[in-house]
């Protein structure tokens, strides 16, 4: 193996794990311990690593150890490196990442996070990169439903390491040994409909833009409306489009939704996404309707719903718990003996209803 390739392998190992064992890496690269020692000396001379007894650590780890020594504390080396791929780090997923990070800290693992920006090609590229770099386990949230025989489906199914899908599941014929931790979004829609009915709103709408969450919401919405029986009014289901940046199509669609609600005797609406729920609420108020007496609004996500003109009642998925549970599942798999047979885990966590002024009638 050329020296440049060995140096790349050494730096990649330090990037992923923060430290390396000379004996283990030499065996993996198929070189002698003396050859690897010379490589470490060369890279240390460039300031790219710090040699320690039995191996090397990254400069970042060395700095952290120095700070810990000054404070009289010490942290153990990571026992595993776990990769995590999410669609975005800006909305919904920051709490998921924080939950995973907390669990990684508790288990003395290193968490490496990448964002795919809802790109199928990018999530595949990042999954390939993380697996090739030697992560011990992988958590991934595909940008949409996992398609049978897609490149990502084949890669995850064949990966020789634990794989946990986060906030996604797949149909049973595709599941194989894949494991997942997700929110029970059907339950979230059901608790929202039941709450609105308890407040006297029996004509209820559900509106959502295309998202992996929608199928669960549809299931729960239909089930909850049917459970209301003869007392239920008309139910309205509306699909909203993805507007281009700077386009006002979302307001046009939301205004049309409100028109249809009022024409059909609908007095409450559940909207997926706080931004749409907040915009719809403002349109309701502009019509001179009282909230919640004349019209009630529920947001699904609860990122910023509390800051709406009238604080929005919201269904809050357990984002922090999702990340924490997914990483703990990875750790549990890593602690099992090699080739141990286990039943795949498919975990559904229940969202909570956070009641605020947009649905609760004040006495």
ZAKEKE-914183 format. One record per residue: x, y, z of N, C-alpha, C in turn; residue in three letters. Coordinates in steps of 0.1 Angstrom, whole numbers, plus 2048, in hexadecimal, padded with zeros to 3 digits. Example, Ala and Ser with C-alpha at 12.3 -4.5 7.8 and 13.67 -1.06 7.14 Angstrom:
% ZAKEKE-914183
ATOM/nX/nY/nZ/caX/caY/caZ/cX/cY/cZ/rest
ATOM/884/7C7/84E/87B/7D3/84E/884/7DF/84E/ALA
ATOM/880/7EA/847/889/7F5/847/881/800/84F/SER
END
This chain:
% ZAKEKE-914183
ATOM/nX/nY/nZ/caX/caY/caZ/cX/cY/cZ/rest
ATOM/809/7F4/800/800/800/800/809/80C/800/UNK
ATOM/807/816/7F7/80F/822/7F6/80E/82A/803/UNK
ATOM/818/832/806/818/83A/812/80C/844/813/UNK
ATOM/809/84A/807/7FE/853/807/7F1/84D/80B/UNK
ATOM/7EE/840/806/7E2/839/80A/7E2/836/818/UNK
ATOM/7EE/832/81E/7EE/82F/82C/7EB/83B/834/UNK
ATOM/7F1/846/830/7EE/853/838/7DF/857/837/UNK
ATOM/7D9/855/82C/7CB/858/82B/7C3/84E/834/UNK
ATOM/7C7/842/835/7C0/838/83E/7C2/83C/84C/UNK
ATOM/7CE/840/850/7D0/844/85E/7C8/850/862/UNK
ATOM/7C8/85B/859/7C0/867/85C/7B1/864/85C/UNK
ATOM/7AD/85B/853/79E/858/853/79A/851/860/UNK
ATOM/7A3/848/865/7A1/841/872/7A0/84B/87D/UNK
ATOM/7A9/855/87D/7A9/85F/888/79C/868/887/UNK
ATOM/798/86B/87A/78D/874/878/780/86D/87E/UNK
ATOM/77F/860/87C/773/858/880/773/855/88F/UNK
ATOM/77F/851/894/780/84C/8A2/787/855/8AC/UNK
ATOM/78F/85E/8A7/797/867/8B0/7A4/860/8B5/UNK
ATOM/7A5/853/8B4/7B1/84C/8B8/7B3/83F/8B0/UNK
ATOM/7BF/83A/8B0/7C1/82D/8AA/7CB/825/8B1/UNK
ATOM/7CB/818/8AF/7D4/80E/8B4/7DE/80A/8A9/UNK
ATOM/7EB/80C/8AB/7F5/80A/8A1/7F4/7FB/89C/UNK
ATOM/7F4/7F2/8A6/7F4/7E3/8A3/7E8/7E0/89B/UNK
ATOM/7DC/7E4/89F/7CF/7E1/898/7CF/7E7/88A/UNK
ATOM/7D3/7F3/888/7D3/7FA/87B/7DD/7F4/872/UNK
ATOM/7E9/7F1/877/7F3/7EA/86F/7EE/7DD/869/UNK
ATOM/7E8/7D5/871/7E3/7C8/86D/7D8/7CA/862/UNK
ATOM/7CF/7D5/864/7C5/7D7/85B/7CA/7DC/84D/UNK
ATOM/7D5/7E4/84E/7DA/7E9/841/7E4/7DF/83B/UNK
ATOM/7E8/7D5/842/7F1/7CB/83D/7FF/7D0/83C/UNK
ATOM/803/7D8/846/811/7DD/846/817/7DA/853/UNK
ATOM/825/7DB/854/82B/7D8/861/829/7E4/86B/UNK
ATOM/82A/7E1/878/829/7EB/882/833/7F6/880/UNK
ATOM/83F/7F3/87B/84A/7FD/879/846/806/86E/UNK
ATOM/840/801/863/83B/80A/858/831/814/85D/UNK
ATOM/827/80E/865/81D/817/86A/823/821/874/UNK
ATOM/82D/81D/87C/833/827/885/839/832/87E/UNK
ATOM/840/82F/873/847/83A/86A/83C/843/865/UNK
ATOM/830/83D/861/825/846/85C/820/84F/867/UNK
ATOM/81F/84A/873/81A/852/87E/824/85E/881/UNK
ATOM/831/85A/880/83B/865/883/83A/870/878/UNK
ATOM/839/86C/86B/837/875/860/82B/87E/862/UNK
ATOM/820/878/865/814/880/867/814/889/873/UNK
ATOM/81B/884/87E/81C/88D/88A/824/899/886/UNK
ATOM/82F/897/87E/837/8A2/87A/830/8AD/873/UNK
ATOM/825/8A9/86C/81C/8B2/865/811/8B8/86E/UNK
ATOM/811/8B4/87A/807/8B9/883/7F9/8B3/881/UNK
ATOM/7F8/8A7/87B/7EB/8A1/878/7E7/897/882/UNK
ATOM/7F0/893/88B/7EC/88A/896/7F6/88C/8A2/UNK
ATOM/7F3/885/8AD/7FC/885/8B8/7FE/876/8BC/UNK
ATOM/80B/872/8BC/80E/864/8BF/80C/862/8CE/UNK
ATOM/806/857/8D2/805/853/8E0/809/844/8E1/UNK
ATOM/80B/83F/8ED/80F/831/8EF/805/828/8E8/UNK
ATOM/809/820/8DF/801/816/8D8/7FA/81B/8CC/UNK
ATOM/7FC/828/8C9/7F4/82D/8BD/7F5/83C/8BC/UNK
ATOM/7EA/842/8B8/7EA/851/8B6/7DB/856/8B9/UNK
ATOM/7DB/863/8BB/7CE/869/8BD/7CE/876/8B4/UNK
ATOM/7C2/87B/8B1/7C0/886/8A8/7C4/893/8B1/UNK
ATOM/7C8/89E/8AA/7CB/8AA/8B1/7BF/8AF/8BA/UNK
ATOM/7B3/8AD/8B5/7A7/8B2/8BC/7A6/8AA/8C9/UNK
ATOM/7A8/89D/8C9/7A7/894/8D5/7B3/898/8DE/UNK
ATOM/7BE/89B/8D9/7CA/89F/8E1/7C7/8AC/8E9/UNK
ATOM/7C0/8B6/8E1/7BD/8C2/8E8/7B2/8C0/8F3/UNK
ATOM/7A9/8B8/8F0/79E/8B5/8FA/7A4/8AE/906/UNK
ATOM/7AD/8A5/904/7B4/89E/90F/7BC/8A8/918/UNK
ATOM/7C2/8B2/911/7CA/8BC/918/7C1/8C5/921/UNK
ATOM/7B5/8C8/91B/7AB/8D0/923/7A6/8C8/92F/UNK
ATOM/7A3/8BB/92C/79E/8B3/937/7A8/8B1/942/UNK
ATOM/7B5/8B0/93E/7C0/8AF/948/7C1/8BC/951/UNK
ATOM/7BF/8C7/94A/7C0/8D4/952/7B4/8D5/95C/UNK
ATOM/7A9/8CF/958/79D/8CF/961/79D/8C4/96B/UNK
ATOM/7A6/8BA/969/7A6/8AF/972/79C/8A4/96E/UNK
ATOM/798/8A4/962/78E/89A/95D/794/892/952/UNK
ATOM/78F/887/94F/794/87F/944/788/877/93D/UNK
ATOM/788/877/930/77E/870/929/783/863/923/UNK
ATOM/77C/858/923/781/84C/91C/781/84E/90D/UNK
ATOM/789/846/906/789/846/8F8/77C/840/8F3/UNK
ATOM/777/845/8E7/76A/840/8E2/76B/830/8E0/UNK
ATOM/761/829/8E4/761/81B/8E2/75B/817/8D4/UNK
ATOM/755/821/8CE/74F/81E/8C0/74C/82B/8BA/UNK
ATOM/74C/82B/8AD/748/837/8A5/73B/834/89D/UNK
ATOM/731/83C/89F/724/839/899/721/845/88F/UNK
ATOM/71E/841/883/71B/84B/879/70C/84E/879/UNK
ATOM/708/85A/875/6FA/85E/875/6F8/867/869/UNK
ATOM/6EE/864/861/6EA/86C/855/6DC/870/856/UNK
ATOM/6DA/87D/856/6CD/883/857/6CA/88C/84B/UNK
ATOM/6BD/88E/848/6BA/896/83C/6BE/8A5/83D/UNK
ATOM/6BE/8AA/84A/6C1/8B8/84C/6C5/8BA/85A/UNK
ATOM/6CD/8C4/85D/6D1/8C7/86B/6CA/8D4/86F/UNK
ATOM/6C0/8D9/867/6BA/8E6/86A/6AC/8E5/870/UNK
ATOM/6A4/8DB/86D/697/8DA/871/694/8CC/876/UNK
ATOM/68D/8CB/881/689/8BE/886/695/8B5/88C/UNK
ATOM/69F/8B4/884/6AA/8AA/887/6B4/8AF/891/UNK
ATOM/6B6/8BC/894/6BF/8C0/89F/6BD/8B9/8AC/UNK
ATOM/6B0/8B8/8B0/6AD/8B1/8BC/6B0/8A2/8BC/UNK
ATOM/6AE/89C/8B0/6B1/88E/8AE/6C0/88C/8B0/UNK
ATOM/6C8/895/8AA/6D7/894/8AB/6DB/896/8B9/UNK
ATOM/6D5/8A0/8C0/6D9/8A2/8CE/6D6/895/8D7/UNK
ATOM/6CB/88F/8D4/6C8/882/8DB/6D2/878/8D9/UNK
ATOM/6D6/876/8CC/6E0/86C/8C8/6EE/870/8CF/UNK
ATOM/6F1/87D/8CF/6FD/882/8D5/6FE/87F/8E3/UNK
ATOM/6F3/881/8EA/6F2/87E/8F9/6F4/86F/8FB/UNK
ATOM/6EE/867/8F3/6F0/858/8F5/6FE/854/8F2/UNK
ATOM/704/85A/8E8/712/857/8E4/71B/85B/8F0/UNK
ATOM/719/866/8F6/721/86A/901/720/860/90D/UNK
ATOM/714/85C/90F/711/852/91A/718/845/918/UNK
ATOM/719/841/90B/71F/834/907/72D/835/903/UNK
ATOM/733/841/905/741/844/901/744/840/8F2/UNK
ATOM/73A/844/8EA/73C/842/8DB/73E/850/8D5/UNK
ATOM/743/84F/8C9/745/85C/8C1/73A/85C/8B6/UNK
ATOM/733/867/8B5/728/869/8AB/72D/872/8A0/UNK
ATOM/72B/86D/893/72F/874/887/722/877/87F/UNK
ATOM/71F/883/87C/712/887/876/714/88D/868/UNK
ATOM/70C/889/85F/70C/88F/852/6FD/892/84E/UNK
ATOM/6FB/89C/845/6EE/8A0/841/6ED/89E/832/UNK
ATOM/6E2/898/82D/6E1/895/81F/6D9/8A0/817/UNK
ATOM/6D3/8AA/81E/6CB/8B5/818/6C0/8AF/80F/UNK
ATOM/6BA/8A4/814/6AF/89D/80D/6B3/899/7FF/UNK
ATOM/6C0/895/7FD/6C5/891/7F0/6C7/882/7F0/UNK
ATOM/6C1/87A/7E8/6C3/86C/7E7/6D1/868/7E4/UNK
ATOM/6D7/870/7DB/6E5/86D/7D7/6EF/870/7E3/UNK
ATOM/6EC/87B/7EA/6F5/87F/7F5/6F4/875/800/UNK
ATOM/6E8/870/804/6E7/867/80F/6EE/85A/80B/UNK
ATOM/6ED/856/7FF/6F4/84A/7FA/704/84C/7FB/UNK
ATOM/708/858/7F7/717/85B/7F7/71C/85B/806/UNK
ATOM/714/861/80E/718/862/81C/718/854/823/UNK
ATOM/70E/84C/820/70E/83F/826/71A/837/821/UNK
ATOM/71D/838/814/729/831/80F/736/835/816/UNK
ATOM/737/842/817/743/848/81E/744/844/82C/UNK
ATOM/739/844/834/73A/841/842/73D/832/844/UNK
ATOM/737/829/83C/73A/81B/83D/748/818/839/UNK
ATOM/74D/81E/82E/75A/81C/829/764/821/833/UNK
ATOM/761/82B/83B/76B/831/844/76C/829/851/UNK
ATOM/763/81F/853/764/816/85E/75C/819/86A/UNK
ATOM/750/821/868/748/822/874/743/815/879/UNK
ATOM/740/814/886/73C/807/88C/72D/805/88A/UNK
ATOM/725/80F/889/717/80E/887/712/81A/87F/UNK
ATOM/706/819/879/701/824/871/6F2/827/874/UNK
ATOM/6EF/833/877/6E1/838/878/6DE/840/86C/UNK
ATOM/6D3/83E/866/6D0/846/85A/6C1/849/859/UNK
ATOM/6BE/855/854/6B0/859/851/6AF/85C/842/UNK
ATOM/6AB/852/83A/6A9/855/82C/6A0/860/829/UNK
ATOM/6A2/867/81E/69A/873/81B/68C/870/818/UNK
ATOM/689/863/814/67C/85F/811/67B/850/814/UNK
ATOM/670/84A/80F/66E/83C/811/679/834/80A/UNK
ATOM/67E/82A/811/688/821/80C/683/818/801/UNK
ATOM/688/81A/7F5/682/813/7E9/68A/805/7E7/UNK
ATOM/682/7FB/7E4/688/7EE/7E2/692/7EE/7D7/UNK
ATOM/69D/7E7/7D9/6A8/7E6/7D0/6AE/7F3/7CC/UNK
ATOM/6AB/7FD/7D3/6B3/80A/7D1/6C1/808/7D6/UNK
ATOM/6CA/810/7D2/6D8/80F/7D6/6DA/810/7E6/UNK
ATOM/6D2/819/7EC/6D3/81B/7FA/6CD/80E/801/UNK
ATOM/6C2/809/7FC/6BC/7FD/802/6C6/7F1/802/UNK
ATOM/6CC/7EF/7F6/6D6/7E4/7F5/6E2/7E6/7FE/UNK
ATOM/6E7/7F3/7FF/6F2/7F6/808/6EF/7F3/817/UNK
ATOM/6E3/7F8/81B/6E0/7F7/829/6DD/7E8/82D/UNK
ATOM/6D7/7E1/824/6D4/7D3/826/6E0/7CA/827/UNK
ATOM/6EB/7CE/81F/6F7/7C6/81E/702/7CA/828/UNK
ATOM/700/7D6/82E/70A/7DB/837/70E/7D2/842/UNK
ATOM/71B/7D0/844/720/7C7/84E/722/7CE/85C/UNK
ATOM/718/7D6/85F/719/7DE/86C/70A/7E1/870/UNK
ATOM/708/7E4/87C/6FA/7E7/880/6F5/7F4/879/UNK
ATOM/6E9/7F3/874/6E2/7FE/86D/6D5/801/874/UNK
ATOM/6D3/80D/878/6C6/811/87E/6C0/81D/877/UNK
ATOM/6B4/81B/872/6AD/826/86B/6A6/82F/876/UNK
ATOM/6A7/83C/874/6A2/845/87E/696/84D/877/UNK
ATOM/68B/84C/87E/67E/853/879/67A/84E/86B/UNK
ATOM/67E/842/868/679/83C/85C/677/82D/85E/UNK
ATOM/66E/827/856/66D/818/856/66A/814/848/UNK
ATOM/66A/807/845/668/803/838/65E/7F7/838/UNK
ATOM/658/7F5/82D/64E/7EA/82C/655/7DC/830/UNK
ATOM/64D/7D4/836/652/7C7/83A/65A/7BF/830/UNK
ATOM/655/7BF/823/65D/7B7/819/66B/7BC/817/UNK
ATOM/66D/7C9/81A/67A/7CF/818/683/7CF/825/UNK
ATOM/67D/7CC/830/683/7CF/83D/690/7C7/83F/UNK
ATOM/68F/7BA/83D/69A/7B1/83F/69F/7B2/84E/UNK
ATOM/6AC/7B5/84F/6B1/7B6/85D/6B2/7C5/861/UNK
ATOM/6AD/7CE/859/6AE/7DC/85D/6A6/7DF/869/UNK
ATOM/6AB/7E8/871/6A4/7EC/87E/6A1/7FB/87D/UNK
ATOM/697/7FF/885/694/80D/885/68E/812/892/UNK
ATOM/68F/81F/894/689/826/89F/682/832/899/UNK
ATOM/675/833/89A/66D/83D/894/662/842/89D/UNK
ATOM/65C/84D/899/650/852/8A0/643/84B/89A/UNK
ATOM/63A/848/8A3/62D/843/89E/624/84F/89A/UNK
ATOM/626/854/88E/61F/85F/889/610/85D/888/UNK
ATOM/60B/851/886/5FD/84E/886/5F7/851/893/UNK
ATOM/5FE/84D/89E/5F9/850/8AB/5F9/860/8AD/UNK
ATOM/603/867/8A8/602/875/8A9/5F6/87C/8A3/UNK
ATOM/5F3/877/897/5E7/87C/890/5DA/879/898/UNK
ATOM/5DA/86D/89E/5CE/869/8A5/5CC/871/8B2/UNK
ATOM/5D7/874/8B9/5D5/87C/8C6/5D1/88A/8C2/UNK
ATOM/5D5/88F/8B7/5D1/89D/8B3/5C2/89D/8AF/UNK
ATOM/5BE/893/8A8/5AF/893/8A4/5A7/891/8B0/UNK
ATOM/5AB/888/8B9/5A3/886/8C6/5A2/893/8CE/UNK
ATOM/5AD/89A/8CF/5AD/8A6/8D7/5A4/8B1/8D0/UNK
ATOM/5A4/8B2/8C3/59B/8BC/8BD/58D/8B8/8BF/UNK
ATOM/58A/8AB/8BE/57C/8A7/8C0/577/8AA/8CE/UNK
ATOM/580/8A8/8D8/57D/8AB/8E6/57A/8B9/8E8/UNK
ATOM/580/8C2/8DF/57E/8D0/8E0/571/8D5/8D8/UNK
ATOM/56A/8CB/8D2/55E/8CE/8CB/560/8D0/8BC/UNK
ATOM/56C/8CD/8B7/56E/8CE/8A8/56D/8C1/8A2/UNK
ATOM/562/8BE/89B/560/8B1/894/562/8B1/885/UNK
ATOM/564/8BD/880/568/8BE/872/577/8C2/871/UNK
ATOM/57F/8B9/86D/58E/8BA/86F/595/8B8/862/UNK
ATOM/59F/8C1/85F/5A7/8BF/853/5B5/8BB/856/UNK
ATOM/5BC/8B4/84D/5CA/8B1/84E/5D1/8B5/841/UNK
ATOM/5DB/8BE/842/5E2/8C2/837/5F1/8C0/839/UNK
ATOM/5F8/8BC/82E/606/8B9/82F/60D/8B9/822/UNK
ATOM/619/8BD/822/622/8BD/816/628/8AF/815/UNK
ATOM/62D/8AB/80A/633/89E/808/63E/89C/812/UNK
ATOM/63E/891/81A/648/88E/824/647/87F/828/UNK
ATOM/651/879/82D/651/86B/831/647/86A/83D/UNK
ATOM/644/874/844/63A/874/84F/62C/872/84B/UNK
ATOM/629/876/83F/61B/877/83B/613/86A/83B/UNK
ATOM/619/85F/837/611/853/837/60C/84F/845/UNK
ATOM/614/851/84F/610/84E/85D/605/858/861/UNK
ATOM/606/864/85E/5FC/86E/861/5EE/86A/85A/UNK
ATOM/5EF/867/84E/5E3/863/847/5DC/857/84E/UNK
ATOM/5E4/84D/851/5DE/841/858/5D7/845/865/UNK
ATOM/5DE/84D/86D/5D8/851/87A/5CD/85A/879/UNK
ATOM/5CD/863/86F/5C2/86C/86D/5B5/865/869/UNK
ATOM/5B6/85C/85F/5AB/854/85B/5A5/84C/866/UNK
ATOM/5AE/845/86E/5AA/83D/879/5A2/845/883/UNK
ATOM/5A8/850/887/5A2/859/891/595/85E/88D/UNK
ATOM/594/863/881/587/869/87C/57C/85E/87B/UNK
ATOM/580/852/877/576/847/877/572/843/885/UNK
ATOM/57B/844/88E/577/841/89C/56D/84B/8A2/UNK
ATOM/56C/857/89D/562/860/8A2/554/85C/89F/UNK
ATOM/552/854/895/545/84E/892/53C/859/88C/UNK
ATOM/52F/857/88E/524/85F/888/525/86E/88C/UNK
ATOM/52C/870/898/52D/87E/89D/536/886/895/UNK
ATOM/53F/880/88D/549/887/886/543/88F/87A/UNK
ATOM/549/89B/878/545/8A3/86C/54E/89E/861/UNK
ATOM/54F/8A7/857/557/8A4/84B/566/8A5/84E/UNK
ATOM/56D/89B/849/57C/89C/84A/581/8A0/83C/UNK
ATOM/58C/8A8/83D/592/8AD/831/5A1/8AA/831/UNK
ATOM/5A6/8A4/826/5B4/8A1/825/5BA/8A8/819/UNK
ATOM/5C4/8B0/81B/5CA/8B8/810/5D9/8B7/80F/UNK
ATOM/5DD/8B3/803/5EC/8B3/801/5F0/8C1/7FC/UNK
ATOM/5FB/8C5/802/601/8D2/7FE/60E/8D0/7F6/UNK
ATOM/611/8D9/7ED/61D/8D7/7E5/629/8DD/7EB/UNK
ATOM/635/8DA/7E5/642/8E0/7EA/644/8EC/7E1/UNK
ATOM/642/8F8/7E7/644/904/7DF/653/907/7DD/UNK
ATOM/657/90E/7D2/664/912/7D0/668/91D/7DA/UNK
ATOM/675/91F/7DC/679/929/7E6/675/937/7E0/UNK
ATOM/66E/93F/7E9/66A/94C/7E5/65C/94B/7DF/UNK
ATOM/656/940/7DC/649/93F/7D6/63F/940/7E1/UNK
ATOM/633/946/7DE/628/948/7E8/61E/93D/7E6/UNK
ATOM/621/932/7DF/617/928/7DD/612/922/7EA/UNK
ATOM/61A/922/7F4/616/91C/801/60B/924/806/UNK
ATOM/60B/931/806/600/93A/80B/5F4/938/803/UNK
ATOM/5F5/937/7F5/5EA/935/7ED/5E3/928/7F0/UNK
ATOM/5EB/91D/7F2/5E5/910/7F5/5DE/910/803/UNK
ATOM/5E5/917/80D/5DF/917/81A/5D2/920/81A/UNK
ATOM/5D2/92A/812/5C6/932/811/5BA/92A/80B/UNK
ATOM/5BE/922/801/5B4/919/7FB/5AF/90F/804/UNK
ATOM/5B8/909/80C/5B5/900/817/5AB/906/821/UNK
ATOM/5AD/912/825/5A4/918/82E/596/91B/828/UNK
ATOM/596/91F/81B/58A/921/814/582/914/814/UNK
ATOM/588/909/811/581/8FC/810/57C/8F7/81E/UNK
ATOM/584/8FA/828/580/8F6/836/573/8FE/83A/UNK
ATOM/573/90A/837/567/912/83B/55B/90E/833/UNK
ATOM/55D/90B/826/552/907/81D/54C/8FA/821/UNK
ATOM/554/8F1/827/550/8E4/82A/54D/8E1/839/UNK
ATOM/54D/8EC/841/54A/8EA/84F/555/8E5/858/UNK
ATOM/562/8E6/853/56D/8E2/85A/571/8ED/864/UNK
ATOM/573/8EA/871/577/8F4/87B/584/8F2/881/UNK
ATOM/58C/8E8/87C/599/8E6/882/5A2/8E0/878/UNK
ATOM/5AF/8E2/879/5B9/8DD/86F/5C5/8D9/876/UNK
ATOM/5CB/8CE/871/5D8/8C9/875/5E2/8CB/86A/UNK
ATOM/5ED/8D2/86B/5F6/8D4/861/604/8CF/864/UNK
ATOM/60A/8C7/85B/617/8C2/85D/621/8CD/85B/UNK
ATOM/629/8D0/865/633/8DA/864/62F/8E7/86B/UNK
ATOM/637/8EC/874/633/8F8/87B/631/904/872/UNK
ATOM/63A/906/868/639/911/860/62C/912/859/UNK
ATOM/627/907/853/61A/907/84C/60F/90A/856/UNK
ATOM/610/904/862/605/905/86C/605/914/871/UNK
ATOM/610/91B/872/611/929/877/60B/932/86C/UNK
ATOM/60E/92F/85F/609/937/854/5FA/935/853/UNK
ATOM/5F5/929/854/5E7/926/854/5E0/92D/85F/UNK
ATOM/5E5/92D/86B/5DF/933/876/5DD/942/874/UNK
ATOM/5E7/949/86E/5E6/957/86B/5DB/95A/861/UNK
ATOM/5D9/951/857/5CF/952/84D/5C1/951/854/UNK
ATOM/5C0/948/85E/5B3/946/865/5B0/953/86D/UNK
ATOM/5BA/959/873/5B8/965/87B/5B5/971/871/UNK
ATOM/5BB/971/865/5B8/97C/85C/5A9/97C/857/UNK
ATOM/5A3/970/857/595/96F/853/58C/974/85F/UNK
ATOM/591/978/86A/589/97C/875/583/971/87D/UNK
ATOM/589/965/87C/584/959/884/58C/959/891/UNK
ATOM/585/955/89B/58B/953/8A8/591/946/8A9/UNK
ATOM/59D/946/8AF/5A5/939/8B2/5A6/937/8C1/UNK
ATOM/5A0/92C/8C6/59B/920/8BF/58C/91F/8BE/UNK
ATOM/585/92A/8C3/576/929/8C3/570/925/8B6/UNK
ATOM/575/92D/8AB/56F/92B/89E/577/921/896/UNK
ATOM/584/921/898/58D/918/890/599/914/899/UNK
ATOM/59D/907/899/5A8/903/8A1/5B3/8FE/898/UNK
ATOM/5BF/8FF/89C/5CB/8FB/893/5D5/8F3/89C/UNK
ATOM/5D9/8E8/896/5E4/8E0/89D/5EF/8DF/893/UNK
ATOM/5FB/8E1/898/608/8DF/890/60D/8D1/893/UNK
ATOM/614/8CB/889/61B/8BE/88B/629/8C1/88A/UNK
ATOM/631/8C0/895/640/8C0/896/644/8C7/8A3/UNK
ATOM/63E/8D3/8A5/641/8DA/8B2/64F/8DF/8B3/UNK
ATOM/654/8E5/8A8/661/8EB/8A9/660/8F9/8AE/UNK
ATOM/657/901/8A8/655/90F/8AC/646/913/8AE/UNK
ATOM/63E/908/8AF/62F/90B/8B0/62B/914/8BB/UNK
ATOM/633/913/8C6/62F/91B/8D2/631/92A/8CF/UNK
ATOM/638/92E/8C4/63A/93C/8C2/631/942/8B7/UNK
ATOM/626/93B/8B4/61C/940/8AA/614/94B/8B0/UNK
ATOM/60D/953/8A7/605/95E/8AC/5FC/95A/8B7/UNK
ATOM/5F5/94E/8B6/5EE/947/8C1/5F6/93B/8C3/UNK
ATOM/5FD/938/8CE/605/92D/8D0/5FE/920/8CC/UNK
ATOM/604/918/8C3/5FE/90D/8BD/5FF/900/8C5/UNK
ATOM/5F4/8FA/8C7/5F4/8EC/8CB/5FB/8E4/8C1/UNK
ATOM/604/8DA/8C5/60C/8D3/8BC/60E/8C5/8C0/UNK
ATOM/610/8BC/8B6/615/8AE/8B9/624/8AF/8B8/UNK
ATOM/62A/8AA/8C3/639/8AB/8C4/63F/89D/8C3/UNK
ATOM/645/899/8B8/64C/88D/8B7/658/88C/8C1/UNK
ATOM/65B/881/8C6/666/880/8D1/674/880/8CA/UNK
ATOM/677/88B/8C5/684/88C/8BD/690/889/8C5/UNK
ATOM/692/88E/8D0/69D/88B/8D9/69E/87C/8DC/UNK
ATOM/693/877/8E0/692/869/8E3/695/860/8D7/UNK
ATOM/691/864/8CB/694/85C/8BF/6A3/85A/8BD/UNK
ATOM/6AA/866/8BE/6B9/865/8BC/6BF/85D/8C7/UNK
ATOM/6BB/85F/8D3/6C1/857/8DF/6BE/848/8DD/UNK
ATOM/6B2/845/8DA/6AE/836/8D9/6B6/830/8CE/UNK
ATOM/6B7/837/8C2/6BD/831/8B7/6CC/82E/8B9/UNK
ATOM/6D3/838/8C0/6E1/835/8C3/6E3/82A/8CD/UNK
ATOM/6DA/82A/8D7/6DB/81F/8E1/6D9/811/8DA/UNK
ATOM/6D0/811/8D0/6CE/804/8C9/6DB/800/8C2/UNK
ATOM/6E2/80A/8BC/6EF/807/8B5/6F9/802/8BF/UNK
ATOM/6F9/808/8CB/703/804/8D5/6FF/7F5/8DA/UNK
ATOM/6F3/7F3/8DC/6EE/7E5/8E0/6F3/7DB/8D6/UNK
ATOM/6F2/7DE/8C9/6F6/7D5/8BE/705/7D3/8BE/UNK
ATOM/70C/7DD/8C1/71B/7DC/8C1/720/7D4/8CD/UNK
ATOM/718/7D4/8D8/71C/7CC/8E3/719/7BE/8E2/UNK
ATOM/712/7BA/8D8/70F/7AB/8D7/71B/7A4/8D1/UNK
ATOM/71C/798/8D4/727/790/8CE/725/78E/8BF/UNK
ATOM/72F/78E/8B8/72E/78C/8A9/726/780/8A5/UNK
ATOM/71E/782/89B/715/778/895/70A/773/89F/UNK
ATOM/707/77B/8A9/6FC/778/8B2/6EF/77A/8AB/UNK
ATOM/6E6/771/8AC/6D9/772/8A6/6D0/77B/8AF/UNK
ATOM/6C9/784/8A9/6C0/78D/8B1/6B4/790/8A9/UNK
ATOM/6A9/793/8B0/69D/797/8A9/69E/7A6/8A6/UNK
ATOM/69B/7AA/899/69C/7B8/895/693/7C0/89E/UNK
ATOM/698/7CC/8A1/690/7D5/8A9/68A/7E0/8A0/UNK
ATOM/67C/7E2/8A1/675/7ED/89A/66D/7F4/8A5/UNK
ATOM/672/800/8A9/66D/807/8B4/665/813/8B0/UNK
ATOM/659/815/8B5/651/820/8B2/64F/828/8BF/UNK
ATOM/652/835/8BF/651/83D/8CB/645/846/8C9/UNK
ATOM/63D/849/8D4/631/851/8D3/634/860/8D4/UNK
ATOM/62E/868/8CB/62F/876/8CC/625/87B/8D7/UNK
ATOM/628/888/8DB/61F/88E/8E6/617/899/8E0/UNK
ATOM/60B/89B/8E6/603/8A7/8E2/606/8B2/8EC/UNK
ATOM/60B/8BE/8E7/60D/8C9/8F0/602/8D3/8ED/UNK
ATOM/5F9/8D4/8F7/5ED/8DD/8F6/5F0/8EB/8F9/UNK
ATOM/5EC/8F4/8EF/5EE/902/8F1/5E1/90A/8ED/UNK
ATOM/5E2/917/8EC/5D6/91F/8EA/5CF/91D/8DD/UNK
ATOM/5D5/917/8D3/5CE/916/8C5/5C3/90C/8C5/UNK
ATOM/5C2/904/8CF/5B7/8FA/8D0/5B0/8FA/8DD/UNK
ATOM/5B6/8FF/8E7/5B0/8FE/8F5/5A7/90A/8F8/UNK
ATOM/59A/908/8F9/591/913/8FC/593/917/90B/UNK
ATOM/595/924/90D/597/929/91A/58A/92D/921/UNK
ATOM/588/928/92D/57B/92A/934/57B/938/93A/UNK
END
